[in-house]
Amino acid sequence: CALLVNTTSLGMQDQPALDLRLDDLPRTALVCDVIYVPLETPLLKQARERGHVTVNGLGMLMNQARPAFQAWFGVMPEITPELKQAMLATL
């Protein structure tokens, strides 16, 4: 199993794109980007166009927010489809 994860700010809105060619990456590799604005970074677009499965940073953002919300409000929120849609509407 191959995995490529971008954990830098490159590709984020108002930042330069990550200059990385995927030519040598196996087609079965999963490509992840922790960035969520834009949801599809240049890296994820390039990977998707090559047929890779891609994952953006929205899931990480939402799951990292859960314990912070619990610390402040004493309740661990569930990530529902409605919450995800509300988050997407703000991006």
N, C-alpha and C positions, 0 to 999 in steps of 0.2 A: 504494500500500500504506500503510495507517495502522497505527500502533503506539502503545499506551499502556503505560507501564511505571511501576509504583509502586516507588520505591527508598527510601521512608521507612519508619519503624517503625509508621506508622499502619495498623491492621488486624492487627498482631501480637497474640498472646495477651496479655491484660492491658493492652492499649493501646486507645485509642479508634479507631473505624473511620475510614477515609479518607472524608471527606464530599465526594463527587464524583458528580455526576449524569452518566450516559452518554448522555443523550438526543441530543446533537449528534454523538456518535461514530458514524462509518459502521459499518454492520453487518458489514462485511468486516474491520474492524480487529481485530488481535490484541491481547489484553490480558494483560499479564504482571505478576506480583507477585513480588518477590525474597524475600518472606516464605515460610517453610516450616512455621511453627507458628502458626496452623492451616494445613493444606495448602490449604484453600479459604477465603480471606479474604472478608470482606463484599464487597470490590471484585470478586473473581473470581466469587463467587456471583451478584452483580448482572449481571456481563458474561455469564456462562453462561446465565442466565435470558433474556437478550436475544438469545441465539444466537451470541455471539462465541466464537471459539476462545480458550481460556485456557491459561496456563502458570504453574505455581506455582514457588516458589524451590528446590525439592528438587534439580533438575538443577544449578543454580548451586552449591549447597552441596557436592554430590558432586564436581563438576568443580574447584572451588576447593581441595578437600581433597586431590586427587591430587598436586599438586606439593609440598604440605606433607608428605604421607606420604613422598614420594620424598626430600625433604631430610633427613628423620629416619632413614629405613630403607633408602635406596638403591635402592628398587624403585618403579616407577610402577605403581600398581594399576589394574586394569581395572574398569570399572563394568559388572558383570554383573547379570542379573536377580535372582540370589540376593543380591547386595550391596544392590541397591535394596530388595528385600523386607526384608532385615535392618534397613536404615535406617528403612523405614516402620514396622516393629514397635516402634522406639524412640520414635517421635513421638507 
